[in-house]
Amino acid sequence: MRIRIEGSDLPGRRAGADADALRLGSVYVGIQRKSEVVDRVRVDATSATWNVEVSSREVDGVLDVGGPFVHGRPGARFLYLSWGALTDEGFAMFRRAKLMFTDIPTTLLRAAHESGELLVGRLGLTDAAGGPVCARVHPPAVTWTVEQPRPPARDGRPGEGTSSGDQ
C-alpha cells in the first residue's frame, strides 16, 4: 500500500522569536523509518511531502499494516513524523507526531489496500502555540483520502517514489 503524507504550515515560516529559534537551530522534520529519521525537510520549507510503501494484509478479518515505516503493535499501528536539529553529532530528535492507522476511516484504508490507489494524509505541521505539531494527531487535524497516483514528472522521474523530502 502506498501512502503520501502532505504537510503544510511549517512552524519556521511564521514570524516571531519561536520561529526564528527553529530556523537558527537547524530544525527539520522527517518521517521515521525504524529508528532513523529520513527525508528531512527544513522547518521553514513551504511544504513537506513523504511517500512511503507499507505492507497490508488481512489477519482474522482485520486489515493490518507493517514495514519499516510502521510502528506499534497490531491494532495500534502508526507512522511517526519526527522533529529534530541537525548537529555535528547527527540528528537530535526532540519531538514526534503520531499518525494512527486507527484514525483512518476503515473504508479508505480498505480501498487503498484493495485498489492499489494512494492513501493520502494531509495535516498542518504547526501546533496552536506556534511550535512543531506533536503527540497523536487526530482528525480533523489530519484528513485522509484515497487518490490516483500522480503521473511521472516531465523530467522522467517517477511521480510517486518510496519517499521524498530534503536531507
Secondary structure, DSSP 4 states (H G I P E B T S, - for coil): -EEEEEEES-GGGS-SHHHHHHHHTTEEEEEEETTEEEEEEETTSSEEEEEEE-EEEEETTEEEEESTT-BSSTTS-EEEEEEEEEETTEEEEEEEEEEEGGGS-HHHHHHHHHH-PEEEEEEE-B-TTSSB--EE--TTSEEEEEEPPPPPPTTS--SS-S-----
